[in-house]
Amino acid sequence: MSATSSQNPEGSHDSTPAPPVSDPAAADAAASSADPVTSPTDPAVSSGSPAPQPAATRPVSSRPRATGHGPAEPPAEPAAASSGSATRSDEAPRWQRYVAIGDSFTEGLWDPYPGLEDTQRGWADRLATSLSERRIAAGEPAIEYANLAIRGRLLRPIIAEQLDAALSVKPDLVSLIGGGNDILRPGVDLETICAALEHAVARIRATGADVLLGTGFKAGGTLAWTNSRVGVYNANLWSIARRHDAHVLDLWGIRSLFDLRMWSSDRIHLLPEGHERVKNAALAGLGLSPDDPDWDEPLPPAPRQTLVAATREHAAWAREHVGPWVKRRVTGRSSGDGRTPKWPAAEPWPRA
């Protein structure tokens, strides 16, 4: 599921088209040396061109919940605005303990902490920071936060390996975002993974905790073939959110991510600026005001890239990212093999 920019459908940073991938299998292999993030991206929409309006984020009430206002009824306002009669709350966030579970998207690739290149920050850490700062400013204790996400995980292993551990610390907010790695697999069964997602959401909601789900990104270029799968997944996700009163992070509708400069060279994971924008979208999805009211504004137009440079960049992408991804698929390996969660214990955030 993915988002994009630049009129170059093959991933250059300008409007010069690069040669298409002639082998469909190469498109299926479009992922980084770390397995695909929640939703793959290969931008195809120019950062200087009008982008489609985002789908509605979830409405807000005294306890913000989804009310069925999904992508079928897009709002007139940007993604920062919620659907229906929703309003944004500027009060201190009520959540005291937040646990994030998922794959490389929630682990935070590629947004490394300075000096800790193997420890990724990412949108979830950034969200925890914003929630904690708002609580502290209001005289409340800092939020406690754990992040159990591990790169390369499929949706059902995320649930099997991370959900029990998440619930064991009795969180009042859980973000559960995955499915992108599944969607890249040729034999994905969308109904099965959506059923597993709904069962997990029901388990979390039964504890009284709130749930933040995430749609898939919109893809372009060599990954545009995933959009039909992502559309089915997103439709199911909005229905699950409505049935279980869950919050939704509308990744499909973030217009500013239609720009390749938000994405790393693997075209599948966000850079720090992209994660910051997703953090603001997550705040909006939770019914809170974003830290930056202009968070979804596009970047200035990118300089034009020559065809030669675009071709070299595309070849490097195939060599450095597609090849290793295919090799892992053939050998049954994952980029997350042997890795452990970066923040396994729910502790006051930010950590000292």
C-alpha positions as CSV (number, residue, x, y, z in Angstrom):
1,M,0.0,0.0,0.0
2,S,1.8,3.2,-0.8
3,A,2.0,6.8,-1.7
4,T,4.1,8.8,-4.1
5,S,5.3,11.9,-6.0
6,S,7.4,13.1,-8.9
7,Q,6.0,12.4,-12.4
8,N,8.7,9.8,-12.8
9,P,6.8,6.5,-12.2
10,E,10.0,4.6,-11.7
11,G,11.2,6.6,-8.7
12,S,13.3,9.5,-10.0
13,H,12.9,12.8,-8.2
14,D,11.6,14.7,-11.1
15,S,9.2,14.6,-14.0
16,T,11.5,12.6,-16.4
17,P,10.1,9.1,-16.8
18,A,12.6,6.3,-16.2
19,P,12.4,3.0,-18.1
20,P,9.6,0.8,-16.8
21,V,10.3,-2.6,-15.2
22,S,9.5,-5.0,-17.9
23,D,9.3,-8.1,-15.6
24,P,6.2,-8.0,-13.4
25,A,8.1,-10.1,-10.9
26,A,10.4,-7.1,-10.4
27,A,7.4,-5.1,-9.3
28,D,6.5,-7.8,-6.8
29,A,10.0,-7.5,-5.5
30,A,9.8,-3.8,-4.9
31,A,11.0,-3.6,-1.4
32,S,14.1,-2.6,0.6
33,S,16.9,-4.6,2.0
34,A,14.7,-4.6,5.0
35,D,11.4,-6.2,4.1
36,P,8.6,-4.0,2.8
37,V,7.0,-1.5,5.1
38,T,3.3,-1.6,5.9
39,S,2.7,-0.2,2.5
40,P,5.1,-0.1,-0.4
41,T,5.6,3.1,-2.3
42,D,6.8,4.1,-5.7
43,P,5.7,7.7,-6.4
44,A,4.0,8.6,-9.6
45,V,2.2,11.9,-8.8
46,S,4.2,15.1,-9.2
47,S,4.8,17.1,-6.0
48,G,3.8,20.2,-8.0
49,S,0.5,18.7,-9.3
50,P,-2.8,18.6,-7.6
51,A,-3.3,15.5,-5.5
52,P,-6.5,13.7,-4.7
53,Q,-8.3,14.8,-1.5
54,P,-7.5,12.4,1.4
55,A,-10.1,10.0,2.7
56,A,-11.9,11.1,5.9
57,T,-10.2,10.5,9.3
58,R,-12.4,9.2,12.0
59,P,-15.0,11.4,13.7
60,V,-14.5,12.5,17.3
61,S,-16.9,12.4,20.2
62,S,-16.4,12.5,23.9
63,R,-14.5,9.2,23.4
64,P,-13.3,9.5,19.8
65,R,-14.5,6.6,17.7
66,A,-15.0,5.7,14.1
67,T,-18.7,6.1,13.0
68,G,-18.5,4.7,9.5
69,H,-17.5,7.9,7.8
70,G,-14.8,6.2,5.6
71,P,-13.3,6.8,2.3
72,A,-16.6,6.7,0.5
73,E,-17.4,10.2,2.0
74,P,-14.2,12.3,1.7
75,P,-14.3,15.7,3.4
76,A,-13.9,19.0,1.7
77,E,-11.0,19.8,4.0
78,P,-7.4,18.4,4.0
79,A,-6.6,15.3,6.0
80,A,-6.0,17.2,9.1
81,A,-9.8,17.8,9.4
82,S,-12.0,15.0,10.5
83,S,-15.2,13.9,8.9
84,G,-18.8,14.6,9.9
85,S,-19.2,17.0,12.8
86,A,-15.9,16.1,14.4
87,T,-13.9,18.6,16.3
88,R,-10.3,18.6,17.4
89,S,-9.4,18.4,21.1
90,D,-6.6,20.5,22.5
91,E,-6.9,19.0,25.9
92,A,-4.2,16.8,27.4
93,P,-4.3,13.4,25.8
94,R,-6.1,11.0,28.2
95,W,-4.0,8.0,27.3
96,Q,-1.4,7.0,30.0
97,R,0.2,3.9,28.4
98,Y,0.7,3.5,24.6
99,V,2.0,0.3,22.9
100,A,2.8,0.2,19.2
101,I,2.9,-3.1,17.4
102,G,3.6,-3.8,13.7
103,D,6.3,-4.2,11.1
104,S,9.1,-1.9,9.7
105,F,6.7,1.0,9.3
106,T,6.1,1.2,13.0
107,E,9.7,0.2,13.9
108,G,10.5,3.4,12.1
109,L,12.6,2.6,9.0
110,W,14.5,4.8,7.8
111,D,14.4,7.4,10.6
112,P,17.5,6.6,12.7
113,Y,18.3,8.3,15.9
114,P,21.5,10.4,15.6
115,G,24.4,8.4,16.8
116,L,22.2,5.2,17.0
117,E,22.0,4.3,13.4
118,D,20.6,0.8,14.1
119,T,17.8,2.2,16.3
120,Q,15.0,3.8,14.3
121,R,12.8,6.6,15.5
122,G,9.8,6.7,13.2
123,W,6.3,8.0,13.4
124,A,5.3,6.0,16.5
125,D,8.1,7.3,18.7
126,R,7.3,10.8,17.4
127,L,3.7,10.3,18.3
128,A,4.6,9.1,21.8
129,T,6.7,12.2,22.2
130,S,3.9,14.5,21.2
131,L,1.4,12.8,23.4
132,S,3.8,12.9,26.4
133,E,4.8,16.6,25.9
134,R,1.1,17.5,25.8
135,R,0.4,15.6,29.0
136,I,3.4,17.1,30.8
137,A,2.4,20.6,29.7
138,A,-1.0,20.0,31.3
139,G,0.5,18.9,34.6
140,E,-0.1,15.1,33.9
141,P,2.6,12.4,34.1
142,A,4.5,11.5,31.0
143,I,3.0,8.8,28.9
144,E,4.4,5.3,29.2
145,Y,5.4,3.8,25.8
146,A,6.6,0.5,24.3
147,N,7.3,-0.3,20.7
148,L,7.3,-4.1,19.9
149,A,7.3,-3.7,16.1
150,I,9.8,-5.8,14.0
151,R,10.7,-5.3,10.4
152,G,9.6,-7.9,7.8
153,R,6.7,-9.2,9.8
154,L,3.5,-10.3,8.1
155,L,0.2,-9.3,9.7
156,R,-0.7,-12.6,11.4
157,P,2.8,-13.1,12.9
158,I,2.6,-9.5,14.2
159,I,-0.6,-10.5,16.0
160,A,0.7,-13.9,17.2
161,E,4.1,-12.6,18.4
162,Q,3.3,-9.1,19.7
163,L,-0.3,-8.8,20.8
164,D,-0.2,-10.8,24.0
165,A,3.0,-8.9,25.1
166,A,1.3,-5.6,24.3
167,L,-1.9,-6.5,26.3
168,S,0.2,-7.8,29.2
169,V,1.2,-4.2,30.2
170,K,-2.4,-3.1,30.2
171,P,-2.2,-0.2,27.7
172,D,-5.0,2.2,27.1
173,L,-3.9,2.9,23.5
174,V,-2.6,0.3,21.0
175,S,-1.5,1.1,17.4
176,L,-1.8,-2.0,15.2
177,I,-0.6,-1.4,11.7
178,G,0.5,-4.0,9.2
179,G,-0.4,-5.9,6.1
180,G,1.9,-4.3,3.5
181,N,4.3,-7.3,3.6
182,D,1.3,-9.6,3.0
183,I,0.0,-7.5,0.1
184,L,3.4,-7.9,-1.7
185,R,3.1,-11.7,-1.6
186,P,1.6,-13.4,-4.7
187,G,-0.7,-15.7,-2.8
188,V,-2.1,-13.2,-0.2
189,D,-5.6,-14.0,1.1
190,L,-7.0,-10.6,2.0
191,E,-10.1,-12.0,3.6
192,T,-8.0,-14.2,6.0
193,I,-5.7,-11.4,7.1
194,C,-8.6,-9.0,7.5
195,A,-10.4,-11.5,9.7
196,A,-7.3,-11.9,11.8
197,L,-7.1,-8.1,12.1
198,E,-10.6,-7.8,13.2
199,H,-10.2,-10.5,15.8
200,A,-7.1,-8.7,17.2
201,V,-9.0,-5.4,17.3
202,A,-11.9,-7.0,19.2
203,R,-9.4,-8.5,21.7
204,I,-7.8,-5.1,22.3
205,R,-11.2,-3.3,22.6
206,A,-12.4,-5.9,25.1
207,T,-9.8,-4.6,27.5
208,G,-11.1,-1.1,27.2
209,A,-8.1,0.2,25.3
210,D,-8.4,2.4,22.3
211,V,-7.0,1.1,18.9
212,L,-5.3,3.1,16.2
213,L,-5.4,1.3,12.8
214,G,-3.7,2.4,9.6
215,T,-4.8,2.2,6.0
216,G,-2.4,1.2,3.2
217,F,-0.6,3.8,1.1
218,K,-1.5,4.5,-2.5
219,A,1.2,3.3,-4.9
220,G,2.4,4.4,-8.4
221,G,4.8,3.2,-11.0
222,T,6.1,-0.3,-10.6
223,L,4.0,-0.8,-7.5
224,A,0.7,0.5,-8.9
225,W,-0.4,-3.1,-9.3
226,T,-0.8,-3.3,-5.5
227,N,-3.6,-0.6,-5.4
228,S,-6.4,-3.0,-6.1
229,R,-5.3,-5.2,-3.2
230,V,-4.8,-2.2,-1.0
231,G,-8.3,-0.9,-1.9
232,V,-9.9,-4.1,-0.7
233,Y,-7.8,-4.1,2.5
234,N,-8.6,-0.5,3.2
235,A,-12.4,-1.1,2.7
236,N,-12.2,-3.9,5.2
237,L,-10.2,-1.8,7.6
238,W,-12.7,1.1,7.6
239,S,-15.5,-1.4,8.3
240,I,-13.6,-3.0,11.1
241,A,-12.9,0.5,12.6
242,R,-16.6,1.3,12.4
243,R,-17.7,-2.0,14.0
244,H,-15.3,-1.7,16.9
245,D,-15.0,2.1,17.4
246,A,-11.4,2.3,16.4
247,H,-9.3,5.2,15.3
248,V,-7.9,5.3,11.8
249,L,-4.6,6.7,10.5
250,D,-5.5,7.5,6.9
251,L,-2.2,6.9,5.1
252,W,-3.8,6.6,1.7
253,G,-5.0,10.2,1.9
254,I,-1.7,11.9,3.0
255,R,-1.1,14.0,-0.1
256,S,2.4,15.2,0.9
257,L,3.6,11.6,0.7
258,F,3.0,11.7,-3.1
259,D,6.6,13.0,-3.3
260,L,9.6,10.7,-3.6
261,R,11.7,13.0,-1.5
262,M,9.7,11.7,1.5
263,W,11.0,8.2,0.8
264,S,14.3,6.4,1.2
265,S,16.2,4.9,-1.8
266,D,14.4,1.6,-1.3
267,R,11.2,3.4,-2.3
268,I,9.3,1.5,0.4
269,H,10.3,3.2,3.7
270,L,9.9,6.8,4.8
271,L,12.7,9.2,5.6
272,P,12.5,11.4,8.8
273,E,10.3,14.1,7.1
274,G,7.8,11.5,6.0
275,H,7.6,10.0,9.5
276,E,7.0,13.4,10.9
277,R,4.1,13.9,8.6
278,V,2.7,10.6,9.4
279,K,2.9,11.5,13.1
280,N,0.8,14.5,12.5
281,A,-1.7,12.4,10.6
282,A,-1.8,10.0,13.5
283,L,-2.6,12.9,15.9
284,A,-5.4,13.9,13.5
285,G,-6.7,10.3,13.4
286,L,-6.8,10.3,17.2
287,G,-8.9,13.4,17.2
288,L,-6.1,15.7,18.3
289,S,-4.7,18.9,16.7
290,P,-1.5,18.2,14.7
291,D,1.7,19.7,15.9
292,D,2.1,21.4,12.5
293,P,-1.1,22.8,10.9
294,D,0.6,22.7,7.5
295,W,1.8,19.2,7.9
296,D,0.3,18.0,4.6
297,E,1.5,20.9,2.4
298,P,3.7,19.7,-0.5
299,L,7.4,20.3,-0.8
300,P,8.7,22.9,-3.3
301,P,9.0,21.5,-6.8
302,A,12.0,19.1,-7.3
303,P,14.7,20.0,-9.8
304,R,14.4,18.1,-13.1
305,Q,16.4,14.9,-13.3
306,T,18.0,13.8,-16.6
307,L,17.0,10.6,-18.2
308,V,20.5,9.2,-17.8
309,A,20.5,9.9,-14.0
310,A,17.0,8.5,-13.6
311,T,18.0,5.3,-15.4
312,R,21.1,4.9,-13.2
313,E,19.0,5.4,-10.1
314,H,16.5,2.8,-11.2
315,A,19.2,0.3,-11.9
316,A,20.8,0.9,-8.5
317,W,17.4,0.4,-6.9
318,A,16.9,-2.9,-8.6
319,R,20.4,-4.1,-7.7
320,E,20.6,-2.9,-4.1
321,H,17.0,-3.4,-3.0
322,V,14.9,-5.6,-5.3
323,G,17.6,-8.3,-5.7
324,P,18.1,-8.8,-1.9
325,W,14.4,-8.9,-1.4
326,V,13.9,-11.6,-4.0
327,K,16.8,-13.6,-2.5
328,R,15.1,-13.5,1.0
329,R,11.8,-14.7,-0.5
330,V,13.5,-17.6,-2.3
331,T,15.5,-18.6,0.8
332,G,12.6,-18.1,3.3
333,R,14.4,-15.5,5.3
334,S,13.3,-12.1,6.6
335,S,15.1,-8.9,7.4
336,G,13.7,-9.1,10.9
337,D,15.2,-12.5,11.6
338,G,17.1,-12.4,14.9
339,R,15.9,-8.9,15.8
340,T,14.1,-8.0,19.0
341,P,11.8,-5.0,19.8
342,K,13.6,-1.7,20.3
343,W,11.4,-0.6,23.2
344,P,10.1,-3.8,24.8
345,A,9.0,-2.3,28.2
346,A,6.4,0.3,28.7
347,E,8.4,3.1,30.4
348,P,7.9,6.9,30.8
349,W,8.6,8.6,27.5
350,P,10.9,10.0,26.3
351,R,13.5,7.7,27.9
352,A,16.2,9.3,30.0
